[in-house]
Amino acid sequence: MQIINKLLKLQKVYIFFISFVLFIIIFSTTYLNANTFRVSDIEISSPFELNFKKSKVIDDGFQVSFLNLISMITTSGDKNKINDIPLKELKSMIDSFTISDERFINNEYFAKLETTFNKKKILNFLEKKNIFPSIPIRNKVLLIPIFIDSETNDVYLFNNNIFYEKWNSTKKNYQLLDYLLPSEDIEDLNKIQELSNSIENHDFIHLIRKYDLKDHIILTIYKNKNEVKILSKINLNNSLNINNQNYINVNLENKKDLNKILENLKNIYEDQWKKNNEINTSIKLPITISIDSKNYKKIIKFEKVLDSLDLISDFYIIKFDNLNTQYKIIYNGSPNFFLNDMNNMGFDLVMKNNVWKIK
């Protein structure tokens, strides 16, 4: 009888392990596929002629999608390090794609392309080129553009301020910063005009507090004949950076000159935002975490969180039994950043025998 009882207990343990392994395999297959970069709403088109090849149009769309992705996760300087990439290599980093909204207009083929890139392969590609990418986080920023005519010493915030009028007229889909401009208020204008001689040293806190945004940029433009000097106080992620630009032989009434300045300034702000969210892939911090094997709901939540964190380059199970499951995590950051990330996601960790254990 004792032997039968032991066999029954062993059978239960065996069934538990088989069920657990199947659970992990099914779960991992489902959620690791989400570890991707997605580029959407890329418009592709081509004349519908005798030599029309849909595959060629899609391949061209892949190139545009890849450039959009690189523009989103690298600074403008690092982007220039990436020359033409062979189509075969590019395709090897694509997990899937979708064609939608196909139509023919006046013998022209139009469609929209959504491409899903494998995040790990993209990061490895950039690491080989010694490029540290950034986490593609979109952010809303308060932009206060102050236009000063140095010849007349007039100060403009709303009216007669071409930077206020045209700043949001165009936006590229790979740009991460959305700009909120201050609403027209005569009191704000009067205060700024009173500060015409000390604008560079003013903090504009009275204006910033009116808007529920922690990030802001004070943009001061000095125009003197055909020369434009620009001072930017860039406050992102509680970090202040000062940037000076000087443009000579420009005419702000010329659309081409103005757009060139606007694009240059937006690139500067985008680069600063990306630097603040950089992924240092050269840091490969191994972390071991243990979790209760019987708590399936917590395991599911835990793997979802691991899969969603951009600073985690890899994770896998190294050991499991009926009590605990141990994960090995490769993290591209400091231990404090990791603990902070996990805490923000609702996980409390305690150290025990050189292994972090989830409470």
Secondary structure, DSSP 4 states (H G I P E B T S, - for coil): -HHHHHHHHHHHHHHHHHHHHHHHHHHHHHHHTT-EEEEEEEEEEEE--TT--HHHHHHHHHHHHHHHHHHHHS-HHHHTT--PPPHHHHHHTEEEEEEEEEEEETTEEEEEEEEEEEHHHHHHHHHHTT---B----EEEEEEEEEEETTTTEEESSTT-HHHHHTTS---TT--EEEEPPPP-HHHHHHHHHTTTTGGG---HHHHTTSS-S-EEEEEEEEETTEEEEEEEEEETTEEEEEEEEEES--TTSHHHHHHHHHHHHHHHHHHHHHHTB--TT--EEEEEEEETT-HHHHHHHHHHHHH-TTEEEEEEEEE-SSEEEEEEEESS-HHHHHHHHHHTT--EEEETTEEEE-
